[in-house]
Amino acid sequence: MAYAKIHVLITPLLSDEEYYVQKGVGWALREMYNAYPRETLFYFHEHIHEITSIAFTAAMEKMKPAEKDKLKALRKEYRASTLRN
């Protein structure tokens, strides 16, 4: 499955600090969502705490508003819980 190959390439780059690497991660996630929406949403849920704001914004460009809202809420919830601890 192509998703598994893409997943393996993207995950190590989540922590890269370079702006354009993060833009690329976001673009890759965006295109991965176009081809494999269910798997990519699971990936977002699994890695929501690792995806930078740059990659997150780029990845959301073509998502349906309802999906965007769910992921934004999940990200906000995660960030709020880490601030409390």
PDB file of N, CA, C and O in Angstrom:
ATOM      1  N   MET A   1       0.848  -1.193   0.000  1.00  0.00           N
ATOM      2  CA  MET A   1       0.000   0.000   0.000  1.00  0.00           C
ATOM      3  C   MET A   1       0.887   1.248   0.000  1.00  0.00           C
ATOM      4  O   MET A   1       1.838   1.349   0.775  1.00  0.00           O
ATOM      5  N   ALA A   2       0.565   2.177  -0.866  1.00  0.00           N
ATOM      6  CA  ALA A   2       1.354   3.397  -1.002  1.00  0.00           C
ATOM      7  C   ALA A   2       1.312   4.251   0.270  1.00  0.00           C
ATOM      8  O   ALA A   2       2.296   4.905   0.617  1.00  0.00           O
ATOM      9  N   TYR A   3       0.161   4.240   0.965  1.00  0.00           N
ATOM     10  CA  TYR A   3       0.043   5.021   2.193  1.00  0.00           C
ATOM     11  C   TYR A   3       1.149   4.667   3.180  1.00  0.00           C
ATOM     12  O   TYR A   3       1.755   5.557   3.778  1.00  0.00           O
ATOM     13  N   ALA A   4       1.411   3.401   3.351  1.00  0.00           N
ATOM     14  CA  ALA A   4       2.434   2.953   4.306  1.00  0.00           C
ATOM     15  C   ALA A   4       3.809   3.476   3.917  1.00  0.00           C
ATOM     16  O   ALA A   4       4.598   3.849   4.785  1.00  0.00           O
ATOM     17  N   LYS A   5       4.100   3.508   2.629  1.00  0.00           N
ATOM     18  CA  LYS A   5       5.396   4.018   2.165  1.00  0.00           C
ATOM     19  C   LYS A   5       5.513   5.511   2.430  1.00  0.00           C
ATOM     20  O   LYS A   5       6.568   5.988   2.849  1.00  0.00           O
ATOM     21  N   ILE A   6       4.440   6.246   2.190  1.00  0.00           N
ATOM     22  CA  ILE A   6       4.450   7.697   2.418  1.00  0.00           C
ATOM     23  C   ILE A   6       4.567   7.989   3.912  1.00  0.00           C
ATOM     24  O   ILE A   6       5.343   8.850   4.324  1.00  0.00           O
ATOM     25  N   HIS A   7       3.806   7.278   4.703  1.00  0.00           N
ATOM     26  CA  HIS A   7       3.805   7.432   6.162  1.00  0.00           C
ATOM     27  C   HIS A   7       5.228   7.312   6.710  1.00  0.00           C
ATOM     28  O   HIS A   7       5.642   8.113   7.547  1.00  0.00           O
ATOM     29  N   VAL A   8       5.958   6.331   6.247  1.00  0.00           N
ATOM     30  CA  VAL A   8       7.325   6.086   6.719  1.00  0.00           C
ATOM     31  C   VAL A   8       8.259   7.242   6.336  1.00  0.00           C
ATOM     32  O   VAL A   8       9.208   7.535   7.064  1.00  0.00           O
ATOM     33  N   LEU A   9       8.005   7.882   5.227  1.00  0.00           N
ATOM     34  CA  LEU A   9       8.846   9.002   4.793  1.00  0.00           C
ATOM     35  C   LEU A   9       8.530  10.293   5.536  1.00  0.00           C
ATOM     36  O   LEU A   9       9.432  11.087   5.805  1.00  0.00           O
ATOM     37  N   ILE A  10       7.289  10.507   5.864  1.00  0.00           N
ATOM     38  CA  ILE A  10       6.871  11.764   6.496  1.00  0.00           C
ATOM     39  C   ILE A  10       7.183  11.810   7.985  1.00  0.00           C
ATOM     40  O   ILE A  10       7.664  12.828   8.483  1.00  0.00           O
ATOM     41  N   THR A  11       6.920  10.739   8.690  1.00  0.00           N
ATOM     42  CA  THR A  11       7.027  10.744  10.151  1.00  0.00           C
ATOM     43  C   THR A  11       8.376  11.228  10.684  1.00  0.00           C
ATOM     44  O   THR A  11       8.384  12.017  11.629  1.00  0.00           O
ATOM     45  N   PRO A  12       9.513  10.804  10.136  1.00  0.00           N
ATOM     46  CA  PRO A  12      10.785  11.302  10.673  1.00  0.00           C
ATOM     47  C   PRO A  12      10.995  12.809  10.466  1.00  0.00           C
ATOM     48  O   PRO A  12      11.818  13.420  11.147  1.00  0.00           O
ATOM     49  N   LEU A  13      10.257  13.397   9.536  1.00  0.00           N
ATOM     50  CA  LEU A  13      10.417  14.821   9.249  1.00  0.00           C
ATOM     51  C   LEU A  13       9.542  15.720  10.117  1.00  0.00           C
ATOM     52  O   LEU A  13       9.673  16.943  10.065  1.00  0.00           O
ATOM     53  N   LEU A  14       8.661  15.138  10.903  1.00  0.00           N
ATOM     54  CA  LEU A  14       7.764  15.942  11.733  1.00  0.00           C
ATOM     55  C   LEU A  14       8.516  16.851  12.699  1.00  0.00           C
ATOM     56  O   LEU A  14       8.036  17.934  13.032  1.00  0.00           O
ATOM     57  N   SER A  15       9.677  16.423  13.144  1.00  0.00           N
ATOM     58  CA  SER A  15      10.434  17.211  14.117  1.00  0.00           C
ATOM     59  C   SER A  15      11.502  18.101  13.483  1.00  0.00           C
ATOM     60  O   SER A  15      12.222  18.801  14.195  1.00  0.00           O
ATOM     61  N   ASP A  16      11.613  18.083  12.166  1.00  0.00           N
ATOM     62  CA  ASP A  16      12.600  18.923  11.483  1.00  0.00           C
ATOM     63  C   ASP A  16      12.249  20.395  11.693  1.00  0.00           C
ATOM     64  O   ASP A  16      11.078  20.769  11.629  1.00  0.00           O
ATOM     65  N   GLU A  17      13.245  21.218  11.941  1.00  0.00           N
ATOM     66  CA  GLU A  17      13.005  22.623  12.270  1.00  0.00           C
ATOM     67  C   GLU A  17      13.001  23.563  11.068  1.00  0.00           C
ATOM     68  O   GLU A  17      12.678  24.742  11.214  1.00  0.00           O
ATOM     69  N   GLU A  18      13.349  23.070   9.902  1.00  0.00           N
ATOM     70  CA  GLU A  18      13.399  23.919   8.713  1.00  0.00           C
ATOM     71  C   GLU A  18      11.990  24.246   8.202  1.00  0.00           C
ATOM     72  O   GLU A  18      11.135  23.369   8.081  1.00  0.00           O
ATOM     73  N   TYR A  19      11.778  25.520   7.911  1.00  0.00           N
ATOM     74  CA  TYR A  19      10.480  25.997   7.448  1.00  0.00           C
ATOM     75  C   TYR A  19      10.004  25.244   6.204  1.00  0.00           C
ATOM     76  O   TYR A  19       8.876  24.752   6.167  1.00  0.00           O
ATOM     77  N   TYR A  20      10.859  25.155   5.196  1.00  0.00           N
ATOM     78  CA  TYR A  20      10.437  24.537   3.940  1.00  0.00           C
ATOM     79  C   TYR A  20      10.274  23.024   4.050  1.00  0.00           C
ATOM     80  O   TYR A  20       9.516  22.429   3.283  1.00  0.00           O
ATOM     81  N   VAL A  21      10.958  22.408   4.973  1.00  0.00           N
ATOM     82  CA  VAL A  21      10.717  20.982   5.223  1.00  0.00           C
ATOM     83  C   VAL A  21       9.306  20.829   5.794  1.00  0.00           C
ATOM     84  O   VAL A  21       8.570  19.925   5.399  1.00  0.00           O
ATOM     85  N   GLN A  22       8.935  21.703   6.716  1.00  0.00           N
ATOM     86  CA  GLN A  22       7.596  21.635   7.302  1.00  0.00           C
ATOM     87  C   GLN A  22       6.513  21.954   6.274  1.00  0.00           C
ATOM     88  O   GLN A  22       5.439  21.353   6.302  1.00  0.00           O
ATOM     89  N   LYS A  23       6.786  22.892   5.369  1.00  0.00           N
ATOM     90  CA  LYS A  23       5.845  23.161   4.279  1.00  0.00           C
ATOM     91  C   LYS A  23       5.677  21.895   3.434  1.00  0.00           C
ATOM     92  O   LYS A  23       4.563  21.533   3.056  1.00  0.00           O
ATOM     93  N   GLY A  24       6.792  21.233   3.145  1.00  0.00           N
ATOM     94  CA  GLY A  24       6.747  19.993   2.371  1.00  0.00           C
ATOM     95  C   GLY A  24       5.983  18.901   3.084  1.00  0.00           C
ATOM     96  O   GLY A  24       5.236  18.151   2.456  1.00  0.00           O
ATOM     97  N   VAL A  25       6.164  18.804   4.388  1.00  0.00           N
ATOM     98  CA  VAL A  25       5.414  17.824   5.188  1.00  0.00           C
ATOM     99  C   VAL A  25       3.920  18.123   5.068  1.00  0.00           C
ATOM    100  O   VAL A  25       3.110  17.217   4.871  1.00  0.00           O
ATOM    101  N   GLY A  26       3.570  19.387   5.186  1.00  0.00           N
ATOM    102  CA  GLY A  26       2.168  19.782   5.064  1.00  0.00           C
ATOM    103  C   GLY A  26       1.601  19.457   3.698  1.00  0.00           C
ATOM    104  O   GLY A  26       0.487  18.946   3.588  1.00  0.00           O
ATOM    105  N   TRP A  27       2.364  19.752   2.654  1.00  0.00           N
ATOM    106  CA  TRP A  27       1.905  19.449   1.294  1.00  0.00           C
ATOM    107  C   TRP A  27       1.745  17.946   1.099  1.00  0.00           C
ATOM    108  O   TRP A  27       0.784  17.487   0.481  1.00  0.00           O
ATOM    109  N   ALA A  28       2.694  17.190   1.631  1.00  0.00           N
ATOM    110  CA  ALA A  28       2.619  15.728   1.508  1.00  0.00           C
ATOM    111  C   ALA A  28       1.385  15.192   2.244  1.00  0.00           C
ATOM    112  O   ALA A  28       0.687  14.313   1.740  1.00  0.00           O
ATOM    113  N   LEU A  29       1.126  15.726   3.432  1.00  0.00           N
ATOM    114  CA  LEU A  29      -0.063  15.306   4.183  1.00  0.00           C
ATOM    115  C   LEU A  29      -1.345  15.700   3.444  1.00  0.00           C
ATOM    116  O   LEU A  29      -2.319  14.947   3.430  1.00  0.00           O
ATOM    117  N   ARG A  30      -1.335  16.874   2.836  1.00  0.00           N
ATOM    118  CA  ARG A  30      -2.498  17.328   2.064  1.00  0.00           C
ATOM    119  C   ARG A  30      -2.789  16.371   0.911  1.00  0.00           C
ATOM    120  O   ARG A  30      -3.933  15.968   0.703  1.00  0.00           O
ATOM    121  N   GLU A  31      -1.750  16.013   0.169  1.00  0.00           N
ATOM    122  CA  GLU A  31      -1.930  15.112  -0.963  1.00  0.00           C
ATOM    123  C   GLU A  31      -2.243  13.689  -0.499  1.00  0.00           C
ATOM    124  O   GLU A  31      -2.980  12.957  -1.160  1.00  0.00           O
ATOM    125  N   MET A  32      -1.678  13.312   0.634  1.00  0.00           N
ATOM    126  CA  MET A  32      -1.973  12.003   1.201  1.00  0.00           C
ATOM    127  C   MET A  32      -3.463  11.944   1.586  1.00  0.00           C
ATOM    128  O   MET A  32      -4.119  10.919   1.399  1.00  0.00           O
ATOM    129  N   TYR A  33      -3.974  13.037   2.115  1.00  0.00           N
ATOM    130  CA  TYR A  33      -5.399  13.110   2.472  1.00  0.00           C
ATOM    131  C   TYR A  33      -6.275  12.969   1.229  1.00  0.00           C
ATOM    132  O   TYR A  33      -7.314  12.311   1.271  1.00  0.00           O
ATOM    133  N   ASN A  34      -5.854  13.589   0.122  1.00  0.00           N
ATOM    134  CA  ASN A  34      -6.634  13.491  -1.118  1.00  0.00           C
ATOM    135  C   ASN A  34      -6.751  12.040  -1.588  1.00  0.00           C
ATOM    136  O   ASN A  34      -7.801  11.625  -2.078  1.00  0.00           O
ATOM    137  N   ALA A  35      -5.685  11.281  -1.439  1.00  0.00           N
ATOM    138  CA  ALA A  35      -5.672   9.891  -1.910  1.00  0.00           C
ATOM    139  C   ALA A  35      -6.177   8.897  -0.860  1.00  0.00           C
ATOM    140  O   ALA A  35      -6.847   7.920  -1.196  1.00  0.00           O
ATOM    141  N   TYR A  36      -5.855   9.150   0.401  1.00  0.00           N
ATOM    142  CA  TYR A  36      -6.188   8.224   1.498  1.00  0.00           C
ATOM    143  C   TYR A  36      -6.799   8.996   2.673  1.00  0.00           C
ATOM    144  O   TYR A  36      -6.166   9.097   3.724  1.00  0.00           O
ATOM    145  N   PRO A  37      -8.000   9.539   2.525  1.00  0.00           N
ATOM    146  CA  PRO A  37      -8.557  10.396   3.577  1.00  0.00           C
ATOM    147  C   PRO A  37      -8.697   9.722   4.944  1.00  0.00           C
ATOM    148  O   PRO A  37      -8.324  10.306   5.962  1.00  0.00           O
ATOM    149  N   ARG A  38      -9.220   8.523   4.973  1.00  0.00           N
ATOM    150  CA  ARG A  38      -9.442   7.840   6.261  1.00  0.00           C
ATOM    151  C   ARG A  38      -8.126   7.577   6.984  1.00  0.00           C
ATOM    152  O   ARG A  38      -8.003   7.854   8.177  1.00  0.00           O
ATOM    153  N   GLU A  39      -7.147   7.044   6.264  1.00  0.00           N
ATOM    154  CA  GLU A  39      -5.850   6.737   6.859  1.00  0.00           C
ATOM    155  C   GLU A  39      -5.134   8.001   7.311  1.00  0.00           C
ATOM    156  O   GLU A  39      -4.472   8.016   8.348  1.00  0.00           O
ATOM    157  N   THR A  40      -5.272   9.062   6.520  1.00  0.00           N
ATOM    158  CA  THR A  40      -4.602  10.314   6.857  1.00  0.00           C
ATOM    159  C   THR A  40      -5.231  10.960   8.085  1.00  0.00           C
ATOM    160  O   THR A  40      -4.518  11.524   8.915  1.00  0.00           O
ATOM    161  N   LEU A  41      -6.541  10.887   8.213  1.00  0.00           N
ATOM    162  CA  LEU A  41      -7.187  11.411   9.418  1.00  0.00           C
ATOM    163  C   LEU A  41      -6.724  10.646  10.649  1.00  0.00           C
ATOM    164  O   LEU A  41      -6.494  11.240  11.702  1.00  0.00           O
ATOM    165  N   PHE A  42      -6.589   9.341  10.523  1.00  0.00           N
ATOM    166  CA  PHE A  42      -6.045   8.551  11.623  1.00  0.00           C
ATOM    167  C   PHE A  42      -4.616   9.009  11.945  1.00  0.00           C
ATOM    168  O   PHE A  42      -4.240   9.117  13.112  1.00  0.00           O
ATOM    169  N   TYR A  43      -3.830   9.275  10.902  1.00  0.00           N
ATOM    170  CA  TYR A  43      -2.453   9.756  11.091  1.00  0.00           C
ATOM    171  C   TYR A  43      -2.463  11.077  11.853  1.00  0.00           C
ATOM    172  O   TYR A  43      -1.661  11.272  12.766  1.00  0.00           O
ATOM    173  N   PHE A  44      -3.355  11.974  11.490  1.00  0.00           N
ATOM    174  CA  PHE A  44      -3.466  13.251  12.203  1.00  0.00           C
ATOM    175  C   PHE A  44      -3.785  13.012  13.674  1.00  0.00           C
ATOM    176  O   PHE A  44      -3.164  13.617  14.547  1.00  0.00           O
ATOM    177  N   HIS A  45      -4.731  12.148  13.952  1.00  0.00           N
ATOM    178  CA  HIS A  45      -5.097  11.868  15.341  1.00  0.00           C
ATOM    179  C   HIS A  45      -3.914  11.274  16.109  1.00  0.00           C
ATOM    180  O   HIS A  45      -3.713  11.573  17.286  1.00  0.00           O
ATOM    181  N   GLU A  46      -3.158  10.456  15.450  1.00  0.00           N
ATOM    182  CA  GLU A  46      -2.023   9.783  16.078  1.00  0.00           C
ATOM    183  C   GLU A  46      -0.841  10.735  16.310  1.00  0.00           C
ATOM    184  O   GLU A  46      -0.098  10.579  17.280  1.00  0.00           O
ATOM    185  N   HIS A  47      -0.672  11.713  15.426  1.00  0.00           N
ATOM    186  CA  HIS A  47       0.508  12.585  15.475  1.00  0.00           C
ATOM    187  C   HIS A  47       0.164  14.063  15.685  1.00  0.00           C
ATOM    188  O   HIS A  47       0.993  14.927  15.398  1.00  0.00           O
ATOM    189  N   ILE A  48      -1.018  14.365  16.171  1.00  0.00           N
ATOM    190  CA  ILE A  48      -1.467  15.749  16.306  1.00  0.00           C
ATOM    191  C   ILE A  48      -0.507  16.577  17.164  1.00  0.00           C
ATOM    192  O   ILE A  48      -0.363  17.782  16.956  1.00  0.00           O
ATOM    193  N   HIS A  49       0.139  15.932  18.112  1.00  0.00           N
ATOM    194  CA  HIS A  49       1.060  16.632  19.010  1.00  0.00           C
ATOM    195  C   HIS A  49       2.426  16.884  18.369  1.00  0.00           C
ATOM    196  O   HIS A  49       3.224  17.645  18.918  1.00  0.00           O
ATOM    197  N   GLU A  50       2.711  16.270  17.233  1.00  0.00           N
ATOM    198  CA  GLU A  50       4.011  16.415  16.586  1.00  0.00           C
ATOM    199  C   GLU A  50       3.979  17.313  15.350  1.00  0.00           C
ATOM    200  O   GLU A  50       5.019  17.826  14.936  1.00  0.00           O
ATOM    201  N   ILE A  51       2.819  17.507  14.764  1.00  0.00           N
ATOM    202  CA  ILE A  51       2.711  18.271  13.524  1.00  0.00           C
ATOM    203  C   ILE A  51       2.831  19.753  13.840  1.00  0.00           C
ATOM    204  O   ILE A  51       2.073  20.289  14.649  1.00  0.00           O
ATOM    205  N   THR A  52       3.788  20.411  13.195  1.00  0.00           N
ATOM    206  CA  THR A  52       4.000  21.837  13.446  1.00  0.00           C
ATOM    207  C   THR A  52       2.860  22.655  12.869  1.00  0.00           C
ATOM    208  O   THR A  52       2.099  22.167  12.034  1.00  0.00           O
ATOM    209  N   SER A  53       2.741  23.893  13.312  1.00  0.00           N
ATOM    210  CA  SER A  53       1.684  24.757  12.800  1.00  0.00           C
ATOM    211  C   SER A  53       1.851  25.014  11.308  1.00  0.00           C
ATOM    212  O   SER A  53       0.856  25.145  10.594  1.00  0.00           O
ATOM    213  N   ILE A  54       3.076  25.087  10.828  1.00  0.00           N
ATOM    214  CA  ILE A  54       3.332  25.294   9.399  1.00  0.00           C
ATOM    215  C   ILE A  54       2.785  24.119   8.600  1.00  0.00           C
ATOM    216  O   ILE A  54       2.050  24.313   7.632  1.00  0.00           O
ATOM    217  N   ALA A  55       3.139  22.911   9.000  1.00  0.00           N
ATOM    218  CA  ALA A  55       2.676  21.711   8.298  1.00  0.00           C
ATOM    219  C   ALA A  55       1.167  21.548   8.448  1.00  0.00           C
ATOM    220  O   ALA A  55       0.482  21.169   7.499  1.00  0.00           O
ATOM    221  N   PHE A  56       0.660  21.830   9.627  1.00  0.00           N
ATOM    222  CA  PHE A  56      -0.770  21.690   9.909  1.00  0.00           C
ATOM    223  C   PHE A  56      -1.587  22.587   8.992  1.00  0.00           C
ATOM    224  O   PHE A  56      -2.577  22.146   8.408  1.00  0.00           O
ATOM    225  N   THR A  57      -1.180  23.832   8.866  1.00  0.00           N
ATOM    226  CA  THR A  57      -1.889  24.787   8.017  1.00  0.00           C
ATOM    227  C   THR A  57      -1.858  24.355   6.556  1.00  0.00           C
ATOM    228  O   THR A  57      -2.887  24.379   5.879  1.00  0.00           O
ATOM    229  N   ALA A  58      -0.696  23.963   6.070  1.00  0.00           N
ATOM    230  CA  ALA A  58      -0.569  23.531   4.678  1.00  0.00           C
ATOM    231  C   ALA A  58      -1.388  22.263   4.415  1.00  0.00           C
ATOM    232  O   ALA A  58      -1.982  22.120   3.346  1.00  0.00           O
ATOM    233  N   ALA A  59      -1.420  21.366   5.362  1.00  0.00           N
ATOM    234  CA  ALA A  59      -2.139  20.097   5.193  1.00  0.00           C
ATOM    235  C   ALA A  59      -3.644  20.291   5.126  1.00  0.00           C
ATOM    236  O   ALA A  59      -4.346  19.486   4.515  1.00  0.00           O
ATOM    237  N   MET A  60      -4.141  21.339   5.740  1.00  0.00           N
ATOM    238  CA  MET A  60      -5.581  21.567   5.834  1.00  0.00           C
ATOM    239  C   MET A  60      -6.177  22.304   4.643  1.00  0.00           C
ATOM    240  O   MET A  60      -7.395  22.472   4.574  1.00  0.00           O
ATOM    241  N   GLU A  61      -5.358  22.742   3.716  1.00  0.00           N
ATOM    242  CA  GLU A  61      -5.817  23.617   2.639  1.00  0.00           C
ATOM    243  C   GLU A  61      -7.007  23.076   1.851  1.00  0.00           C
ATOM    244  O   GLU A  61      -7.890  23.849   1.480  1.00  0.00           O
ATOM    245  N   LYS A  62      -7.055  21.794   1.591  1.00  0.00           N
ATOM    246  CA  LYS A  62      -8.112  21.228   0.754  1.00  0.00           C
ATOM    247  C   LYS A  62      -9.120  20.373   1.510  1.00  0.00           C
ATOM    248  O   LYS A  62      -9.968  19.721   0.901  1.00  0.00           O
ATOM    249  N   MET A  63      -9.028  20.376   2.826  1.00  0.00           N
ATOM    250  CA  MET A  63      -9.956  19.567   3.623  1.00  0.00           C
ATOM    251  C   MET A  63     -11.326  20.229   3.692  1.00  0.00           C
ATOM    252  O   MET A  63     -11.466  21.445   3.559  1.00  0.00           O
ATOM    253  N   LYS A  64     -12.306  19.404   3.900  1.00  0.00           N
ATOM    254  CA  LYS A  64     -13.661  19.904   4.097  1.00  0.00           C
ATOM    255  C   LYS A  64     -13.697  20.672   5.412  1.00  0.00           C
ATOM    256  O   LYS A  64     -12.996  20.311   6.358  1.00  0.00           O
ATOM    257  N   PRO A  65     -14.509  21.733   5.481  1.00  0.00           N
ATOM    258  CA  PRO A  65     -14.578  22.532   6.714  1.00  0.00           C
ATOM    259  C   PRO A  65     -14.865  21.722   7.975  1.00  0.00           C
ATOM    260  O   PRO A  65     -14.309  22.008   9.035  1.00  0.00           O
ATOM    261  N   ALA A  66     -15.719  20.724   7.867  1.00  0.00           N
ATOM    262  CA  ALA A  66     -16.053  19.906   9.047  1.00  0.00           C
ATOM    263  C   ALA A  66     -14.821  19.155   9.549  1.00  0.00           C
ATOM    264  O   ALA A  66     -14.592  19.077  10.756  1.00  0.00           O
ATOM    265  N   GLU A  67     -14.027  18.604   8.630  1.00  0.00           N
ATOM    266  CA  GLU A  67     -12.809  17.888   9.017  1.00  0.00           C
ATOM    267  C   GLU A  67     -11.795  18.856   9.631  1.00  0.00           C
ATOM    268  O   GLU A  67     -11.152  18.539  10.632  1.00  0.00           O
ATOM    269  N   LYS A  68     -11.659  20.029   9.027  1.00  0.00           N
ATOM    270  CA  LYS A  68     -10.740  21.049   9.555  1.00  0.00           C
ATOM    271  C   LYS A  68     -11.116  21.392  10.987  1.00  0.00           C
ATOM    272  O   LYS A  68     -10.263  21.438  11.873  1.00  0.00           O
ATOM    273  N   ASP A  69     -12.399  21.631  11.200  1.00  0.00           N
ATOM    274  CA  ASP A  69     -12.864  22.018  12.532  1.00  0.00           C
ATOM    275  C   ASP A  69     -12.580  20.938  13.568  1.00  0.00           C
ATOM    276  O   ASP A  69     -12.171  21.241  14.688  1.00  0.00           O
ATOM    277  N   LYS A  70     -12.796  19.675  13.194  1.00  0.00           N
ATOM    278  CA  LYS A  70     -12.525  18.567  14.116  1.00  0.00           C
ATOM    279  C   LYS A  70     -11.050  18.509  14.490  1.00  0.00           C
ATOM    280  O   LYS A  70     -10.704  18.347  15.660  1.00  0.00           O
ATOM    281  N   LEU A  71     -10.186  18.643  13.488  1.00  0.00           N
ATOM    282  CA  LEU A  71      -8.754  18.563  13.759  1.00  0.00           C
ATOM    283  C   LEU A  71      -8.258  19.774  14.537  1.00  0.00           C
ATOM    284  O   LEU A  71      -7.397  19.643  15.408  1.00  0.00           O
ATOM    285  N   LYS A  72      -8.787  20.931  14.235  1.00  0.00           N
ATOM    286  CA  LYS A  72      -8.416  22.131  14.998  1.00  0.00           C
ATOM    287  C   LYS A  72      -8.824  21.988  16.461  1.00  0.00           C
ATOM    288  O   LYS A  72      -8.072  22.348  17.367  1.00  0.00           O
ATOM    289  N   ALA A  73     -10.027  21.457  16.678  1.00  0.00           N
ATOM    290  CA  ALA A  73     -10.496  21.244  18.051  1.00  0.00           C
ATOM    291  C   ALA A  73      -9.628  20.222  18.773  1.00  0.00           C
ATOM    292  O   ALA A  73      -9.294  20.406  19.944  1.00  0.00           O
ATOM    293  N   LEU A  74      -9.261  19.147  18.084  1.00  0.00           N
ATOM    294  CA  LEU A  74      -8.393  18.131  18.671  1.00  0.00           C
ATOM    295  C   LEU A  74      -7.039  18.726  19.043  1.00  0.00           C
ATOM    296  O   LEU A  74      -6.508  18.461  20.122  1.00  0.00           O
ATOM    297  N   ARG A  75      -6.490  19.529  18.142  1.00  0.00           N
ATOM    298  CA  ARG A  75      -5.195  20.179  18.390  1.00  0.00           C
ATOM    299  C   ARG A  75      -5.293  21.153  19.570  1.00  0.00           C
ATOM    300  O   ARG A  75      -4.407  21.198  20.424  1.00  0.00           O
ATOM    301  N   LYS A  76      -6.368  21.922  19.605  1.00  0.00           N
ATOM    302  CA  LYS A  76      -6.579  22.875  20.690  1.00  0.00           C
ATOM    303  C   LYS A  76      -6.721  22.149  22.032  1.00  0.00           C
ATOM    304  O   LYS A  76      -6.170  22.579  23.046  1.00  0.00           O
ATOM    305  N   GLU A  77      -7.465  21.047  22.017  1.00  0.00           N
ATOM    306  CA  GLU A  77      -7.652  20.238  23.230  1.00  0.00           C
ATOM    307  C   GLU A  77      -6.318  19.682  23.721  1.00  0.00           C
ATOM    308  O   GLU A  77      -6.025  19.711  24.916  1.00  0.00           O
ATOM    309  N   TYR A  78      -5.516  19.179  22.790  1.00  0.00           N
ATOM    310  CA  TYR A  78      -4.205  18.635  23.166  1.00  0.00           C
ATOM    311  C   TYR A  78      -3.340  19.733  23.775  1.00  0.00           C
ATOM    312  O   TYR A  78      -2.727  19.531  24.824  1.00  0.00           O
ATOM    313  N   ARG A  79      -3.289  20.882  23.129  1.00  0.00           N
ATOM    314  CA  ARG A  79      -2.458  21.983  23.638  1.00  0.00           C
ATOM    315  C   ARG A  79      -2.932  22.459  25.001  1.00  0.00           C
ATOM    316  O   ARG A  79      -2.111  22.753  25.870  1.00  0.00           O
ATOM    317  N   ALA A  80      -4.226  22.541  25.203  1.00  0.00           N
ATOM    318  CA  ALA A  80      -4.767  22.953  26.495  1.00  0.00           C
ATOM    319  C   ALA A  80      -4.401  21.949  27.581  1.00  0.00           C
ATOM    320  O   ALA A  80      -4.081  22.341  28.703  1.00  0.00           O
ATOM    321  N   SER A  81      -4.446  20.672  27.262  1.00  0.00           N
ATOM    322  CA  SER A  81      -4.125  19.660  28.264  1.00  0.00           C
ATOM    323  C   SER A  81      -2.636  19.686  28.620  1.00  0.00           C
ATOM    324  O   SER A  81      -2.285  19.407  29.767  1.00  0.00           O
ATOM    325  N   THR A  82      -1.759  20.010  27.679  1.00  0.00           N
ATOM    326  CA  THR A  82      -0.341  20.077  27.996  1.00  0.00           C
ATOM    327  C   THR A  82      -0.011  21.315  28.808  1.00  0.00           C
ATOM    328  O   THR A  82       0.942  21.307  29.587  1.00  0.00           O
ATOM    329  N   LEU A  83      -0.784  22.380  28.639  1.00  0.00           N
ATOM    330  CA  LEU A  83      -0.568  23.592  29.429  1.00  0.00           C
ATOM    331  C   LEU A  83      -0.990  23.397  30.874  1.00  0.00           C
ATOM    332  O   LEU A  83      -0.392  23.968  31.786  1.00  0.00           O
ATOM    333  N   ARG A  84      -2.025  22.584  31.081  1.00  0.00           N
ATOM    334  CA  ARG A  84      -2.508  22.318  32.439  1.00  0.00           C
ATOM    335  C   ARG A  84      -1.560  21.461  33.250  1.00  0.00           C
ATOM    336  O   ARG A  84      -1.509  21.552  34.476  1.00  0.00           O
ATOM    337  N   ASN A  85      -0.808  20.625  32.545  1.00  0.00           N
ATOM    338  CA  ASN A  85       0.103  19.693  33.243  1.00  0.00           C
ATOM    339  C   ASN A  85       1.415  20.288  33.512  1.00  0.00           C
ATOM    340  O   ASN A  85       2.283  19.633  34.088  1.00  0.00           O
TER     341      ASN A  85
END
